[in-house]
């Protein structure tokens, strides 16, 4: 028996895993079950790569800001000497 939608959304992940493991032995799966898991893993990998690239872009942006600030300060110093 399945739980209703609200209970499904509110259930902690550990409970969902337990429910899955409880019902898994009596369920026969098709090829899509495995394809969906492969797709989920691919999406997780892409999400991790995107997060890493975002962090790298932040570091590069901060470095560019620092160099621009140093360059601006150098120009202002030479102008007002």
N, C-alpha and C positions, 0 to 999 in steps of 0.2 A: 504494500500500500504506500502510495506517495504522500508526502506532506504537502500542505497547501502553499501557494506562492509566497505569502507573507512569511510563513515559517521558514521556507527555503531561503529567502533573502536575509532573514534575521539569524539564521543558524550559523554558529561559528564553524570555521573551516574544519576543525578537528571532528566535529559532529558529522559533517558531510562526508569526511573520509571514512569515519566509522560506519555510517549508513551504506556507503558504497561497498566497503569491504564485507559487510554483513550480507548484502544482496548479490554480490558478484558471483559466488559459486553457483547460483541457480539461474544465471542469465547467460544466454548464448549471444555472442557478439558477432557483428559482421566486419567486413573490411573497413568500413567508415570509422569504426571505433578507433582503429589504429591510425588511420589517415588523419583523423581529428587530433589525436595526440601528437603526431609528427608536426602538424600545422601549429598546434599550441606551442610546442617547443621551439619551432622556427620563429614564431612571434616573440617569445620570451627572449631569444637570442638577439633578435633585431632591436627589441626595446632596450636591452642592456647595452648594445652597441650605440644606439642613439643617445642614451644617457651619458656614455663615455665621451662621445663626440661633443655633446652639449657642455660637459665639464671642460673639455679641451678648448672649445670656442670661448668659454668664459675666461679661462687663463690667458688665451691669446688676446682677447679684447682688453683685459686689464693691463697686459704688457704693452699693447699699443697705446693705451691711455697714458701709461707712465712715460713712454718714450715721447709722446706728443707733449706732455706737460714739461718734460725736461727740455725738449726742443724749444717750446714757447718761452720757457724761462731763460734759456741761453740767448734767444733772439732779443728778448726784452733787456737783458743785462747788457748786451752789446749796443743796443740802441741808446740806452740812457747812460752810458759811460762817458 
